Amino acid sequence: MAMAMMLCIAPAFADTWTLTVNPSSTTYVGTAVVTITGTLTDTTTGTAGANLLVGIQVHDSTGNLAYSTIVTTGTAGTYSTNFSDPTGPTGTYTISATASSNSQQIAAGSGSYIVTSSVTVAPSITLTPTTGLLTTISGSGFTASDTMNITWATTTMVTIPTPVTVTSGGTFVAIVTALTNTAGTYTITAKDQHGLTASANFTVPVTTGAAGPAGATGATGATGSAGATGSAGATGATGPAGPAGPTGATGATGATGATGPAGPTGATGGTALAWVAVVIAIIAAIIAIYAVVTIRQKIAGWTSFRDHAGLFAP
């Protein structure tokens, strides 16, 4: 199906044109017909590049030319071509397209697609083991050379190796660990860059055994330091009065107080009181006279005795 293509292309390149290249699918079985379409547009004026030449070349995964042709754009600036290469290898094919006007290259575009084996293998993954905390994922039926995305439910997992790349035969192998140790069944999904997906269930077992018997009581620990003194409590109610104590000793006599003011003059006594005063005065006079006489007698008697006795003689 391959055919030679020769274009008279000058090295000049205009930036005012765009050329799109679109394979009708991203993946083909080896015997399938590949259809390539695109559009040439003048980006300066916004008009279609009608009736211009577009050269197309397709190279297989080994770099060999698989298809080559020249087509003419329609009035809307579109073009289309198709071919089949049943003997070509599997893998990624690249498309190169160039547009020219008056033997001048005015635009270029590119694209790619994947060719798989004519025997279609549905994508699938196998987990080994299917229970535990770590497993190996073996995948098949995926797009060659794609990078795989491995997820635990919706969370992307770390894999060994990183990244995981699909072989030319559509297979891959990766090691992952569970993202939880909570017992249960979880879904692991593998997806390539072309949307091919496969899933498998993985079980996280119960890792906690039954509670063992209670251990012996440990030795009493050291007494901790005393805590801070708490705040004073509220004052309690007053208790009942106790019995009276014994009488204390008599205290010292206090200092004499200041003389109080004189009392009012008493009422004048009667005549009887006057006579009593006179009598008292007479009695006092008699007693005084008697005392004087008695004293003189004693003195005279003492003098006579002295003289008689000769006491105190010179």
Solvent accessible surface area in square Angstrom, and as a share of the most:
residue,aa,sasa,rsa
1,M,126,0.56
2,A,60,0.47
3,M,107,0.48
4,A,95,0.74
5,M,41,0.18
6,M,172,0.77
7,L,40,0.20
8,C,109,0.65
9,I,65,0.33
10,A,26,0.20
11,P,141,0.89
12,A,56,0.43
13,F,107,0.45
14,A,36,0.28
15,D,123,0.64
16,T,58,0.34
17,W,54,0.19
18,T,65,0.38
19,L,14,0.07
20,T,63,0.37
21,V,14,0.08
22,N,75,0.38
23,P,29,0.18
24,S,79,0.51
25,S,43,0.28
26,T,79,0.46
27,T,46,0.27
28,Y,16,0.06
29,V,48,0.27
30,G,14,0.13
31,T,84,0.49
32,A,35,0.27
33,V,88,0.51
34,V,7,0.04
35,T,40,0.23
36,I,0,0.00
37,T,54,0.31
38,G,5,0.05
39,T,46,0.27
40,L,0,0.00
41,T,42,0.24
42,D,19,0.10
43,T,72,0.42
44,T,97,0.57
45,T,89,0.52
46,G,58,0.56
47,T,78,0.45
48,A,43,0.33
49,G,1,0.01
50,A,36,0.28
51,N,109,0.56
52,L,32,0.16
53,L,84,0.42
54,V,0,0.00
55,G,1,0.01
56,I,0,0.00
57,Q,53,0.23
58,V,0,0.00
59,H,57,0.25
60,D,16,0.08
61,S,51,0.33
62,T,94,0.54
63,G,49,0.47
64,N,95,0.49
65,L,65,0.33
66,A,6,0.05
67,Y,16,0.06
68,S,0,0.00
69,T,18,0.10
70,I,70,0.36
71,V,27,0.15
72,T,79,0.46
73,T,3,0.02
74,G,31,0.30
75,T,119,0.69
76,A,63,0.49
77,G,0,0.00
78,T,66,0.38
79,Y,10,0.04
80,S,64,0.41
81,T,15,0.09
82,N,88,0.45
83,F,5,0.02
84,S,20,0.13
85,D,29,0.15
86,P,79,0.49
87,T,126,0.73
88,G,20,0.19
89,P,51,0.32
90,T,56,0.33
91,G,8,0.08
92,T,50,0.29
93,Y,3,0.01
94,T,68,0.40
95,I,1,0.00
96,S,54,0.35
97,A,2,0.01
98,T,34,0.20
99,A,1,0.00
100,S,12,0.08
101,S,28,0.18
102,N,142,0.73
103,S,67,0.43
104,Q,75,0.33
105,Q,35,0.15
106,I,14,0.07
107,A,1,0.01
108,A,50,0.39
109,G,17,0.16
110,S,85,0.55
111,G,21,0.20
112,S,57,0.37
113,Y,4,0.02
114,I,6,0.03
115,V,11,0.06
116,T,40,0.23
117,S,59,0.38
118,S,68,0.44
119,V,109,0.63
120,T,108,0.63
121,V,86,0.49
122,A,77,0.60
123,P,38,0.24
124,S,55,0.36
125,I,16,0.08
126,T,82,0.48
127,L,8,0.04
128,T,88,0.51
129,P,69,0.43
130,T,78,0.45
131,T,67,0.39
132,G,18,0.17
133,L,84,0.42
134,L,94,0.47
135,T,2,0.01
136,T,38,0.22
137,I,0,0.00
138,S,49,0.32
139,G,5,0.05
140,S,37,0.24
141,G,15,0.15
142,F,7,0.03
143,T,0,0.00
144,A,9,0.07
145,S,77,0.49
146,D,8,0.04
147,T,54,0.32
148,M,13,0.06
149,N,65,0.34
150,I,3,0.01
151,T,22,0.13
152,W,17,0.06
153,A,65,0.50
154,T,134,0.78
155,T,75,0.44
156,T,86,0.50
157,M,10,0.05
158,V,130,0.75
159,T,15,0.09
160,I,116,0.59
161,P,78,0.49
162,T,105,0.61
163,P,85,0.53
164,V,5,0.03
165,T,73,0.43
166,V,4,0.02
167,T,68,0.40
168,S,94,0.60
169,G,63,0.61
170,G,5,0.05
171,T,58,0.34
172,F,6,0.03
173,V,90,0.51
174,A,1,0.00
175,I,61,0.31
176,V,3,0.02
177,T,72,0.42
178,A,20,0.15
179,L,82,0.41
180,T,43,0.25
181,N,108,0.56
182,T,86,0.50
183,A,46,0.36
184,G,28,0.27
185,T,87,0.51
186,Y,54,0.21
187,T,57,0.33
188,I,1,0.00
189,T,28,0.16
190,A,0,0.00
191,K,95,0.40
192,D,5,0.03
193,Q,127,0.57
194,H,66,0.30
195,G,40,0.39
196,L,62,0.31
197,T,61,0.35
198,A,11,0.09
199,S,63,0.40
200,A,24,0.19
201,N,96,0.49
202,F,1,0.00
203,T,52,0.30
204,V,1,0.01
205,P,53,0.33
206,V,117,0.67
207,T,85,0.49
208,T,111,0.64
209,G,65,0.62
210,A,106,0.82
211,A,102,0.79
212,G,60,0.58
213,P,135,0.85
214,A,102,0.79
215,G,70,0.68
216,A,107,0.83
217,T,137,0.79
218,G,60,0.58
219,A,105,0.81
220,T,135,0.79
221,G,59,0.56
222,A,106,0.82
223,T,138,0.80
224,G,59,0.57
225,S,113,0.73
226,A,103,0.80
227,G,68,0.66
228,A,106,0.82
229,T,137,0.80
230,G,60,0.57
231,S,112,0.73
232,A,104,0.80
233,G,69,0.67
234,A,107,0.83
235,T,138,0.80
236,G,61,0.59
237,A,108,0.83
238,T,139,0.81
239,G,52,0.50
240,P,137,0.86
241,A,107,0.83
242,G,62,0.60
243,P,135,0.85
244,A,106,0.82
245,G,60,0.58
246,P,136,0.86
247,T,136,0.79
248,G,61,0.58
249,A,106,0.82
250,T,137,0.80
251,G,60,0.57
252,A,107,0.83
253,T,138,0.80
254,G,59,0.57
255,A,106,0.82
256,T,136,0.79
257,G,59,0.57
258,A,106,0.82
259,T,138,0.80
260,G,48,0.46
261,P,136,0.86
262,A,104,0.81
263,G,58,0.56
264,P,136,0.86
265,T,138,0.80
266,G,61,0.59
267,A,106,0.82
268,T,137,0.80
269,G,45,0.43
270,G,52,0.50
271,T,100,0.58
272,A,75,0.58
273,L,114,0.57
274,A,58,0.45
275,W,164,0.58
276,V,81,0.47
277,A,58,0.45
278,V,72,0.41
279,V,77,0.44
280,I,107,0.55
281,A,61,0.48
282,I,96,0.49
283,I,89,0.45
284,A,58,0.45
285,A,50,0.39
286,I,105,0.53
287,I,108,0.55
288,A,55,0.42
289,I,113,0.57
290,Y,154,0.58
291,A,44,0.34
292,V,78,0.45
293,V,70,0.40
294,T,38,0.22
295,I,100,0.51
296,R,171,0.62
297,Q,123,0.55
298,K,142,0.60
299,I,105,0.53
300,A,65,0.50
301,G,42,0.41
302,W,139,0.49
303,T,50,0.29
304,S,70,0.45
305,F,112,0.47
306,R,84,0.31
307,D,96,0.50
308,H,165,0.74
309,A,49,0.38
310,G,44,0.42
311,L,77,0.38
312,F,163,0.68
313,A,72,0.56
314,P,184,1.16
